[in-house]
Amino acid sequence: MRAERRKKKRRWVRVTGIILLLLFLGAGAYAYSVYHSLSKAMETMHDPTSRKVSDKRAQEVSLEAQEPFSVLMLGVDEREGDKGRSDTMIVLTVNPELETVKMLSIPRDTRVEIVGRGTEDKINHAYAFGNEEMAMATVENFLDIPIDYYIKVNMEGFQDIVDAVGGITVNNSFEFSNGGITFKEGQIGLTGEEALSYVQMRYDDPQGDFGRQQRQRQIIRGVIREGASLNSLTNFGDIFSALGENVRTNLTWDQMVDIQKNYRKSGRMIDQLAIQGEGGYIGRVWYLFVSDEERERVRQELKGHLAI
């Protein structure tokens, strides 16, 4: 069973870069064309949920007032006839006063209560049962914090985003192979396909999940760096097209503009959090069990960052 699990592709997503791509709006003579292309992409990307306010907030968070907010990132392997599971679930909390972002990756096998189903199961099944809304509600219940927004990426098409910015460069700390690709130690260039394979490797990493998170952070920075460079101005149509095809969010255009305007400095410091647990079987199904003490530790850290 464990061997089969190791063969499964690990999907990921770090899409905070799409917010920073709004920097293109200041691109001189290209400004109007960029604005037009991005606004069209945002129309396609916008996919609101039925709820307006998190159950854990008295009123909707105000981005204009620069209040701390949270985002649930979902990396979904969507195929025709199958909406898939959210194999990557990342919670971001953003605090503009502290100018920091906290990033918590929730292991896909974490056993939790699935809100709306009345059962306990792997947390990544929440999306399969009830789309973004059930995933958001389940994560809220697990962490006891409001989830204000979601951003969902179709991982089958995510490599298009990396390719659209012309590929990225990362500094690899050790040589390894994954998916038939060998990644040399040192500075290497990655295409979209290679970037996915680069971050999917986990079990041969001496740092385990933490090492994978470091590689994911490298990819974020690479996409932001290339996406915000002047060289990408000639590719903005491809970039926004890739975003429009593969990203969905309940953030509106105006909210994205408010984030770009009021929270830009927050992305300079990203604090990665880890949640610990013990693996075990129930029947023939493997789960990650998180203790009450560990969950409370993570809850308090995120609540403090959200100032609640």
One Martini backbone bead per residue (centre of mass of N, CA, C, O) as a GRO file, in nm:
protein
  308
    1MET     BB    1   0.059   0.062  -0.022
    2ARG     BB    2   0.301   0.256   0.008
    3ALA     BB    3   0.412   0.219  -0.278
    4GLU     BB    4   0.162   0.335  -0.420
    5ARG     BB    5   0.172   0.613  -0.291
    6ARG     BB    6   0.456   0.692  -0.407
    7LYS     BB    7   0.347   0.696  -0.713
    8LYS     BB    8   0.198   0.934  -0.663
    9LYS     BB    9   0.115   1.236  -0.750
   10ARG     BB   10   0.232   1.550  -0.640
   11ARG     BB   11   0.057   1.821  -0.582
   12TRP     BB   12   0.086   2.182  -0.648
   13VAL     BB   13   0.070   2.525  -0.506
   14ARG     BB   14   0.189   2.870  -0.595
   15VAL     BB   15  -0.028   3.162  -0.648
   16THR     BB   16   0.072   3.445  -0.545
   17GLY     BB   17   0.183   3.553  -0.822
   18ILE     BB   18  -0.084   3.666  -0.946
   19ILE     BB   19  -0.082   3.926  -0.786
   20LEU     BB   20   0.200   4.038  -0.888
   21LEU     BB   21   0.113   4.062  -1.193
   22LEU     BB   22  -0.012   4.354  -1.155
   23LEU     BB   23   0.250   4.512  -1.227
   24PHE     BB   24   0.183   4.544  -1.534
   25LEU     BB   25   0.013   4.813  -1.505
   26GLY     BB   26   0.308   4.978  -1.517
   27ALA     BB   27   0.384   4.933  -1.852
   28GLY     BB   28   0.348   5.184  -1.998
   29ALA     BB   29   0.259   5.141  -2.326
   30TYR     BB   30   0.118   4.857  -2.224
   31ALA     BB   31  -0.110   4.914  -2.019
   32TYR     BB   32  -0.377   4.870  -2.171
   33SER     BB   33  -0.329   4.582  -2.277
   34VAL     BB   34  -0.282   4.457  -2.003
   35TYR     BB   35  -0.546   4.534  -1.870
   36HIS     BB   36  -0.731   4.393  -2.073
   37SER     BB   37  -0.616   4.103  -2.042
   38LEU     BB   38  -0.652   4.077  -1.733
   39SER     BB   39  -0.957   4.132  -1.715
   40LYS     BB   40  -1.035   3.888  -1.884
   41ALA     BB   41  -0.906   3.675  -1.705
   42MET     BB   42  -1.072   3.748  -1.446
   43GLU     BB   43  -1.348   3.671  -1.560
   44THR     BB   44  -1.272   3.368  -1.583
   45MET     BB   45  -1.163   3.318  -1.285
   46HIS     BB   46  -1.426   3.398  -1.167
   47ASP     BB   47  -1.567   3.197  -0.874
   48PRO     BB   48  -1.813   3.208  -0.680
   49THR     BB   49  -1.962   3.166  -0.386
   50SER     BB   50  -2.249   3.149  -0.184
   51ARG     BB   51  -2.078   3.279   0.021
   52LYS     BB   52  -1.980   3.591   0.178
   53VAL     BB   53  -1.918   3.485   0.476
   54SER     BB   54  -1.761   3.371   0.721
   55ASP     BB   55  -1.856   3.201   1.008
   56LYS     BB   56  -1.586   3.346   1.160
   57ARG     BB   57  -1.741   3.616   1.082
   58ALA     BB   58  -1.926   3.907   1.115
   59GLN     BB   59  -1.764   4.028   0.866
   60GLU     BB   60  -1.627   4.130   0.600
   61VAL     BB   61  -1.335   4.173   0.484
   62SER     BB   62  -1.111   4.461   0.463
   63LEU     BB   63  -0.894   4.570   0.218
   64GLU     BB   64  -0.898   4.880   0.246
   65ALA     BB   65  -0.824   4.846   0.571
   66GLN     BB   66  -0.601   4.627   0.602
   67GLU     BB   67  -0.689   4.344   0.671
   68PRO     BB   68  -0.651   4.046   0.763
   69PHE     BB   69  -0.609   3.743   0.561
   70SER     BB   70  -0.733   3.449   0.381
   71VAL     BB   71  -0.610   3.155   0.193
   72LEU     BB   72  -0.709   2.887  -0.021
   73MET     BB   73  -0.508   2.647  -0.169
   74LEU     BB   74  -0.575   2.460  -0.474
   75GLY     BB   75  -0.463   2.145  -0.602
   76VAL     BB   76  -0.602   2.013  -0.904
   77ASP     BB   77  -0.685   1.700  -1.065
   78GLU     BB   78  -0.827   1.752  -1.369
   79ARG     BB   79  -1.066   1.557  -1.548
   80GLU     BB   80  -1.254   1.411  -1.759
   81GLY     BB   81  -1.527   1.326  -1.551
   82ASP     BB   82  -1.322   1.450  -1.314
   83LYS     BB   83  -1.272   1.672  -1.045
   84GLY     BB   84  -1.124   1.558  -0.815
   85ARG     BB   85  -0.856   1.630  -0.594
   86SER     BB   86  -0.693   1.810  -0.328
   87ASP     BB   87  -0.358   1.745  -0.313
   88THR     BB   88  -0.343   2.059  -0.250
   89MET     BB   89  -0.316   2.236   0.073
   90ILE     BB   90  -0.311   2.595   0.135
   91VAL     BB   91  -0.249   2.829   0.392
   92LEU     BB   92  -0.296   3.184   0.391
   93THR     BB   93  -0.164   3.452   0.583
   94VAL     BB   94  -0.225   3.816   0.591
   95ASN     BB   95  -0.007   4.084   0.726
   96PRO     BB   96   0.046   4.424   0.681
   97GLU     BB   97   0.169   4.522   0.948
   98LEU     BB   98   0.396   4.282   0.949
   99GLU     BB   99   0.475   4.197   0.658
  100THR     BB  100   0.332   3.897   0.635
  101VAL     BB  101   0.344   3.540   0.556
  102LYS     BB  102   0.160   3.247   0.614
  103MET     BB  103   0.245   2.894   0.545
  104LEU     BB  104   0.020   2.610   0.520
  105SER     BB  105   0.060   2.271   0.488
  106ILE     BB  106  -0.177   2.018   0.418
  107PRO     BB  107  -0.199   1.708   0.440
  108ARG     BB  108  -0.394   1.498   0.246
  109ASP     BB  109  -0.419   1.258   0.491
  110THR     BB  110  -0.572   1.414   0.687
  111ARG     BB  111  -0.773   1.354   0.958
  112VAL     BB  112  -1.116   1.466   0.934
  113GLU     BB  113  -1.384   1.662   0.937
  114ILE     BB  114  -1.650   1.662   0.707
  115VAL     BB  115  -1.819   1.922   0.621
  116GLY     BB  116  -2.152   1.799   0.540
  117ARG     BB  117  -2.112   1.467   0.611
  118GLY     BB  118  -2.047   1.344   0.906
  119THR     BB  119  -1.738   1.269   0.860
  120GLU     BB  120  -1.432   1.094   0.845
  121ASP     BB  121  -1.140   1.203   0.655
  122LYS     BB  122  -0.970   1.304   0.409
  123ILE     BB  123  -0.918   1.630   0.334
  124ASN     BB  124  -0.914   1.600   0.010
  125HIS     BB  125  -1.224   1.499  -0.010
  126ALA     BB  126  -1.389   1.760   0.017
  127TYR     BB  127  -1.380   1.848  -0.279
  128ALA     BB  128  -1.514   1.594  -0.402
  129PHE     BB  129  -1.788   1.638  -0.239
  130GLY     BB  130  -1.795   2.003  -0.231
  131ASN     BB  131  -1.583   2.160  -0.327
  132GLU     BB  132  -1.481   2.462  -0.219
  133GLU     BB  133  -1.680   2.492   0.019
  134MET     BB  134  -1.606   2.229   0.172
  135ALA     BB  135  -1.309   2.287   0.196
  136MET     BB  136  -1.331   2.551   0.356
  137ALA     BB  137  -1.502   2.440   0.595
  138THR     BB  138  -1.301   2.218   0.683
  139VAL     BB  139  -1.057   2.403   0.741
  140GLU     BB  140  -1.193   2.585   0.945
  141ASN     BB  141  -1.254   2.359   1.151
  142PHE     BB  142  -0.960   2.258   1.188
  143LEU     BB  143  -0.833   2.570   1.253
  144ASP     BB  144  -1.027   2.799   1.357
  145ILE     BB  145  -1.058   2.981   1.088
  146PRO     BB  146  -1.092   3.199   0.850
  147ILE     BB  147  -1.195   3.163   0.503
  148ASP     BB  148  -1.205   3.403   0.255
  149TYR     BB  149  -1.037   3.258   0.022
  150TYR     BB  150  -0.983   3.120  -0.309
  151ILE     BB  151  -0.739   2.915  -0.500
  152LYS     BB  152  -0.752   2.740  -0.810
  153VAL     BB  153  -0.553   2.475  -0.958
  154ASN     BB  154  -0.483   2.319  -1.254
  155MET     BB  155  -0.225   2.091  -1.273
  156GLU     BB  156  -0.237   2.008  -1.576
  157GLY     BB  157  -0.185   2.341  -1.650
  158PHE     BB  158   0.048   2.483  -1.485
  159GLN     BB  159   0.293   2.470  -1.681
  160ASP     BB  160   0.192   2.706  -1.859
  161ILE     BB  161   0.277   2.932  -1.665
  162VAL     BB  162   0.580   2.881  -1.672
  163ASP     BB  163   0.607   2.897  -1.982
  164ALA     BB  164   0.489   3.191  -2.015
  165VAL     BB  165   0.754   3.314  -1.854
  166GLY     BB  166   1.004   3.131  -1.979
  167GLY     BB  167   1.073   3.015  -1.732
  168ILE     BB  168   1.302   2.906  -1.470
  169THR     BB  169   1.525   2.975  -1.187
  170VAL     BB  170   1.724   2.759  -0.975
  171ASN     BB  171   1.868   2.644  -0.656
  172ASN     BB  172   2.008   2.339  -0.619
  173SER     BB  173   2.121   2.145  -0.339
  174PHE     BB  174   2.070   1.860  -0.495
  175GLU     BB  175   2.094   1.567  -0.655
  176PHE     BB  176   1.818   1.445  -0.865
  177SER     BB  177   1.546   1.217  -0.945
  178ASN     BB  178   1.236   1.270  -1.148
  179GLY     BB  179   1.040   1.159  -1.393
  180GLY     BB  180   1.312   1.121  -1.577
  181ILE     BB  181   1.461   1.361  -1.423
  182THR     BB  182   1.763   1.544  -1.389
  183PHE     BB  183   1.889   1.732  -1.105
  184LYS     BB  184   2.122   1.944  -1.063
  185GLU     BB  185   2.348   2.100  -0.896
  186GLY     BB  186   2.241   2.416  -0.872
  187GLN     BB  187   2.190   2.611  -1.135
  188ILE     BB  188   1.863   2.592  -1.292
  189GLY     BB  189   1.652   2.527  -1.558
  190LEU     BB  190   1.284   2.549  -1.602
  191THR     BB  191   1.018   2.408  -1.704
  192GLY     BB  192   0.705   2.321  -1.646
  193GLU     BB  193   0.752   2.015  -1.626
  194GLU     BB  194   1.005   2.037  -1.443
  195ALA     BB  195   0.878   2.189  -1.206
  196LEU     BB  196   0.685   1.969  -1.118
  197SER     BB  197   0.901   1.748  -1.069
  198TYR     BB  198   1.073   1.907  -0.864
  199VAL     BB  199   0.830   1.923  -0.636
  200GLN     BB  200   0.736   1.614  -0.614
  201MET     BB  201   0.971   1.542  -0.464
  202ARG     BB  202   1.015   1.357  -0.136
  203TYR     BB  203   1.139   1.068  -0.034
  204ASP     BB  204   1.456   1.157  -0.116
  205ASP     BB  205   1.442   1.372   0.101
  206PRO     BB  206   1.605   1.449   0.394
  207GLN     BB  207   1.358   1.673   0.467
  208GLY     BB  208   1.115   1.607   0.318
  209ASP     BB  209   0.859   1.820   0.326
  210PHE     BB  210   1.042   2.066   0.372
  211GLY     BB  211   1.200   2.039   0.107
  212ARG     BB  212   0.956   2.074  -0.077
  213GLN     BB  213   0.880   2.358   0.022
  214GLN     BB  214   1.139   2.494  -0.075
  215ARG     BB  215   1.090   2.436  -0.378
  216GLN     BB  216   0.822   2.582  -0.398
  217ARG     BB  217   0.939   2.861  -0.324
  218GLN     BB  218   1.121   2.881  -0.571
  219ILE     BB  219   0.891   2.884  -0.777
  220ILE     BB  220   0.754   3.136  -0.688
  221ARG     BB  221   0.992   3.328  -0.730
  222GLY     BB  222   1.032   3.262  -1.028
  223VAL     BB  223   0.756   3.360  -1.130
  224ILE     BB  224   0.772   3.646  -1.018
  225ARG     BB  225   1.035   3.734  -1.151
  226GLU     BB  226   0.948   3.677  -1.448
  227GLY     BB  227   0.664   3.816  -1.447
  228ALA     BB  228   0.798   4.113  -1.351
  229SER     BB  229   0.952   4.137  -1.598
  230LEU     BB  230   1.019   4.297  -1.893
  231ASN     BB  231   1.038   4.036  -2.072
  232SER     BB  232   0.719   3.962  -2.021
  233LEU     BB  233   0.560   4.171  -2.192
  234THR     BB  234   0.554   3.992  -2.460
  235ASN     BB  235   0.384   3.750  -2.276
  236PHE     BB  236   0.111   3.840  -2.138
  237GLY     BB  237  -0.096   3.682  -2.302
  238ASP     BB  238   0.000   3.397  -2.213
  239ILE     BB  239  -0.022   3.437  -1.911
  240PHE     BB  240  -0.328   3.511  -1.892
  241SER     BB  241  -0.427   3.260  -2.038
  242ALA     BB  242  -0.318   3.051  -1.834
  243LEU     BB  243  -0.476   3.162  -1.595
  244GLY     BB  244  -0.768   3.147  -1.717
  245GLU     BB  245  -0.755   2.825  -1.762
  246ASN     BB  246  -0.626   2.734  -1.446
  247VAL     BB  247  -0.785   2.958  -1.273
  248ARG     BB  248  -0.971   2.990  -0.959
  249THR     BB  249  -1.180   3.254  -0.797
  250ASN     BB  250  -1.345   3.475  -0.552
  251LEU     BB  251  -1.190   3.697  -0.652
  252THR     BB  252  -1.194   4.010  -0.750
  253TRP     BB  253  -1.074   4.265  -0.921
  254ASP     BB  254  -1.085   4.475  -0.688
  255GLN     BB  255  -0.943   4.294  -0.479
  256MET     BB  256  -0.679   4.263  -0.632
  257VAL     BB  257  -0.610   4.561  -0.632
  258ASP     BB  258  -0.607   4.596  -0.323
  259ILE     BB  259  -0.376   4.397  -0.274
  260GLN     BB  260  -0.163   4.538  -0.448
  261LYS     BB  261  -0.184   4.815  -0.287
  262ASN     BB  262  -0.196   4.709   0.042
  263TYR     BB  263   0.004   4.414   0.031
  264ARG     BB  264   0.286   4.406  -0.109
  265LYS     BB  265   0.492   4.380   0.143
  266SER     BB  266   0.403   4.096   0.257
  267GLY     BB  267   0.571   3.910   0.041
  268ARG     BB  268   0.870   3.934   0.162
  269MET     BB  269   0.754   3.745   0.410
  270ILE     BB  270   0.778   3.388   0.439
  271ASP     BB  271   0.619   3.164   0.664
  272GLN     BB  272   0.677   2.836   0.727
  273LEU     BB  273   0.454   2.582   0.812
  274ALA     BB  274   0.412   2.294   1.030
  275ILE     BB  275   0.235   1.983   1.051
  276GLN     BB  276   0.206   1.733   1.285
  277GLY     BB  277   0.219   1.364   1.271
  278GLU     BB  278   0.069   1.032   1.259
  279GLY     BB  279   0.086   0.738   1.107
  280GLY     BB  280  -0.198   0.527   0.993
  281TYR     BB  281  -0.438   0.268   1.020
  282ILE     BB  282  -0.769   0.207   0.877
  283GLY     BB  283  -0.748  -0.073   0.794
  284ARG     BB  284  -0.632   0.002   0.453
  285VAL     BB  285  -0.608   0.305   0.549
  286TRP     BB  286  -0.411   0.590   0.525
  287TYR     BB  287  -0.315   0.823   0.785
  288LEU     BB  288  -0.307   1.147   0.938
  289PHE     BB  289  -0.249   1.220   1.281
  290VAL     BB  290  -0.365   1.494   1.474
  291SER     BB  291  -0.323   1.642   1.749
  292ASP     BB  292  -0.465   1.858   1.965
  293GLU     BB  293  -0.204   2.011   2.037
  294GLU     BB  294  -0.108   2.070   1.745
  295ARG     BB  295  -0.358   2.214   1.646
  296GLU     BB  296  -0.352   2.443   1.859
  297ARG     BB  297  -0.081   2.561   1.782
  298VAL     BB  298  -0.161   2.644   1.493
  299ARG     BB  299  -0.407   2.810   1.556
  300GLN     BB  300  -0.267   3.033   1.729
  301GLU     BB  301  -0.076   3.136   1.509
  302LEU     BB  302  -0.297   3.219   1.302
  303LYS     BB  303  -0.468   3.400   1.481
  304GLY     BB  304  -0.246   3.604   1.545
  305HIS     BB  305  -0.202   3.688   1.243
  306LEU     BB  306  -0.524   3.771   1.218
  307ALA     BB  307  -0.623   3.915   1.478
  308ILE     BB  308  -0.832   3.691   1.667
   0.00000   0.00000   0.00000
